[in-house]
Amino acid sequence: MSPPFIDTNLTGVKKVLGYAAKDSSGRLEPFVFSRRPTGPDDVVIRVLYCGVCHSDLHQIRDEWSSECPTKYPIVPGHEITGVVAAVGDNVTRFKIGGKVGVGCLVNSCGKCGHCKQNLEQYCEKKAVWTYNDTDVYADDQPTYGGYSTLMVTPERFCIKIPDGLPMDAAAPLLCAGITVYSPMKHYKMEQGGRHFGVVGLGGLGYMAAKFARAMGMQVTVISTNPDKENEARACLRADDFVLSTDPKQMKRAEKTLDFIINTVSAPHSFDTYLPLLKTNGKLVGVGIPQRPLHVSSLLLAAGRRSVAGSLIGGLKETQEMMDFCGQHHIFCLVERIPIDYINRAMERLATSDVKYRFVIDMKTIKHPTEIYGCH
């Protein structure tokens, strides 16, 4: 098997092989870059698997240019699982060979009010994203993600992977999983007997439905695609399915749901789904459409309904989510792919042609001598 990374030195500056997009075409190509020296609080991770998130597609194509412009070259990937290859002198939670994950964040100030409340994603100074960012706490180095063979990450941003979870199917939990788990916990949706709806049955919707079932809620899947009904009922054991393009089905479902998680990232109106909520019902959007959403004040006022947003979760909550998944044997249904399939996977992802998450097997990455013909 090819060496997992270029340098065998795990303490100093490390040469790493990844896949990067170099312009807005979004085409990913082999890219050699450096990871920082291992600090006393760092964990060095040999990447085994990395999930392919829809936000990866947006970023490599610079589709969020107005809010979050892409900094090329960009190495995507924030659903990372692997094994510990080395640890700094101060690291106590992880040992070499341990199973570990890294999600959307790789640093924060650790001192502000939000960080002290375990809400690092809202860090008042700066939350540092796993890719397409600059780590202001590590010499302003650019961050490169998990479409690569090696990560260097502060210990507090590493998540332990329970023994019972498959490493490939656990990877999407670090974004898709926590993105829906966090608002479900924050808005106290984990109350047995409540009626829970999820809009969209992709990677996020799949995880939301699985969590809701494990929390004892009745689950309704809402989709524009009639072909999703069999999946919802047979695979996820949903209690109901509503085709949102069918006025009769939507009318029948009015005022039946206590909560809705809306996972759709395409431009649309929340007004379609607000009538499905009971009085005091809550709709939480976790998708990030490219255009502003439309919400009717009348529909909100008529049922004292609430609309909210949510952004991933903090490190403590992410570990809690991962442990919950280990206890209930919850993980994502994935299609595992070799790294040289990634551009085709991105094309398929753009048309929602995946159930429910692509996961790159990073062990398939070629040694640079095979790519560049070096001798």
Secondary structure as the mmCIF struct_conf table of DSSP 4:
data_model
#
loop_
_struct_conf.conf_type_id
_struct_conf.id
_struct_conf.beg_label_comp_id
_struct_conf.beg_label_asym_id
_struct_conf.beg_label_seq_id
_struct_conf.end_label_comp_id
_struct_conf.end_label_asym_id
_struct_conf.end_label_seq_id
BEND BEND1 PRO A 4 ILE A 6
BEND BEND2 LEU A 10 GLY A 12
STRN STRN1 LYS A 14 ALA A 21
BEND BEND3 ASP A 23 ASP A 23
TURN_TY1_P TURN_TY1_P1 SER A 24 SER A 25
STRN STRN2 LEU A 28 ARG A 35
HELX_LH_PP_P HELX_LH_PP_P1 ARG A 36 GLY A 39
TURN_TY1_P TURN_TY1_P2 PRO A 40 ASP A 41
STRN STRN3 ASP A 42 VAL A 52
HELX_RH_AL_P HELX_RH_AL_P1 HIS A 54 ILE A 60
TURN_TY1_P TURN_TY1_P3 ARG A 61 GLU A 67
BEND BEND4 CYS A 68 CYS A 68
BEND BEND5 TYR A 72 PRO A 73
STRN STRN4 ILE A 74 ILE A 74
STRN STRN5 ILE A 80 VAL A 87
TURN_TY1_P TURN_TY1_P4 ASP A 89 ASN A 90
BEND BEND6 ARG A 93 ARG A 93
TURN_TY1_P TURN_TY1_P5 ILE A 96 GLY A 97
STRN STRN6 LYS A 99 VAL A 102
BEND BEND7 CYS A 104 CYS A 104
STRN STRN7 LEU A 105 ASN A 107
BEND BEND8 GLY A 110 GLY A 110
BEND BEND9 CYS A 112 CYS A 112
HELX_RH_AL_P HELX_RH_AL_P2 GLY A 113 LYS A 116
TURN_TY1_P TURN_TY1_P6 GLN A 117 ASN A 118
HELX_RH_3T_P HELX_RH_3T_P1 GLU A 120 TYR A 122
BEND BEND10 GLU A 124 LYS A 125
HELX_LH_PP_P HELX_LH_PP_P2 ALA A 127 ALA A 127
STRN STRN8 VAL A 128 TRP A 129
BEND BEND11 THR A 130 ASN A 132
STRN STRN9 ASP A 133 ASP A 135
TURN_TY1_P TURN_TY1_P7 VAL A 136 ASP A 140
STRN STRN10 GLN A 141 THR A 143
BEND BEND12 GLY A 146 TYR A 147
STRN STRN11 SER A 148 SER A 148
BEND BEND13 THR A 149 THR A 149
STRN STRN12 LEU A 150 PRO A 154
HELX_RH_3T_P HELX_RH_3T_P2 GLU A 155 PHE A 157
STRN STRN13 ILE A 159 LYS A 160
HELX_LH_PP_P HELX_LH_PP_P3 ILE A 161 PRO A 162
TURN_TY1_P TURN_TY1_P8 ASP A 163 GLY A 164
BEND BEND14 LEU A 165 LEU A 165
HELX_RH_AL_P HELX_RH_AL_P3 MET A 167 ALA A 170
HELX_RH_3T_P HELX_RH_3T_P3 ALA A 171 LEU A 174
TURN_TY1_P TURN_TY1_P9 CYS A 175 CYS A 175
HELX_RH_AL_P HELX_RH_AL_P4 ALA A 176 HIS A 186
TURN_TY1_P TURN_TY1_P10 TYR A 187 LYS A 188
TURN_TY1_P TURN_TY1_P11 GLY A 192 GLY A 193
STRN STRN14 HIS A 195 VAL A 199
BEND BEND15 GLY A 202 GLY A 202
HELX_RH_AL_P HELX_RH_AL_P5 GLY A 203 ALA A 214
TURN_TY1_P TURN_TY1_P12 MET A 215 GLY A 216
STRN STRN15 GLN A 218 SER A 223
BEND BEND16 THR A 224 THR A 224
TURN_TY1_P TURN_TY1_P13 PRO A 226 ASP A 227
HELX_RH_AL_P HELX_RH_AL_P6 LYS A 228 ASN A 230
HELX_RH_PI_P HELX_RH_PI_P1 GLU A 231 CYS A 235
BEND BEND17 LEU A 236 LEU A 236
BEND BEND18 ASP A 239 ASP A 239
STRN STRN16 ASP A 240 LEU A 243
TURN_TY1_P TURN_TY1_P14 SER A 244 THR A 245
HELX_RH_AL_P HELX_RH_AL_P7 PRO A 247 ARG A 252
TURN_TY1_P TURN_TY1_P15 ALA A 253 LYS A 255
STRN STRN17 LEU A 257 ASN A 262
BEND BEND19 ALA A 266 PRO A 267
STRN STRN18 SER A 269 SER A 269
HELX_RH_3T_P HELX_RH_3T_P4 PHE A 270 THR A 272
TURN_TY1_P TURN_TY1_P16 TYR A 273 TYR A 273
HELX_RH_3T_P HELX_RH_3T_P5 LEU A 274 LEU A 276
STRN STRN19 LEU A 277 GLY A 285
BEND BEND20 GLN A 290 ARG A 291
STRN STRN20 HIS A 294 HIS A 294
HELX_RH_AL_P HELX_RH_AL_P8 SER A 297 ALA A 302
TURN_TY1_P TURN_TY1_P17 GLY A 303 ARG A 304
STRN STRN21 SER A 306 GLY A 309
HELX_RH_AL_P HELX_RH_AL_P9 LEU A 315 HIS A 328
TURN_TY1_P TURN_TY1_P18 HIS A 329 HIS A 329
STRN STRN22 VAL A 334 PRO A 338
HELX_RH_3T_P HELX_RH_3T_P6 ILE A 339 TYR A 341
HELX_RH_AL_P HELX_RH_AL_P10 ILE A 342 ALA A 350
TURN_TY1_P TURN_TY1_P19 THR A 351 SER A 352
BEND BEND21 VAL A 354 TYR A 356
STRN STRN23 ARG A 357 ASP A 361
HELX_RH_3T_P HELX_RH_3T_P7 MET A 362 THR A 364
HELX_LH_PP_P HELX_LH_PP_P4 ILE A 365 HIS A 367
HELX_RH_AL_P HELX_RH_AL_P11 PRO A 368 TYR A 372
#
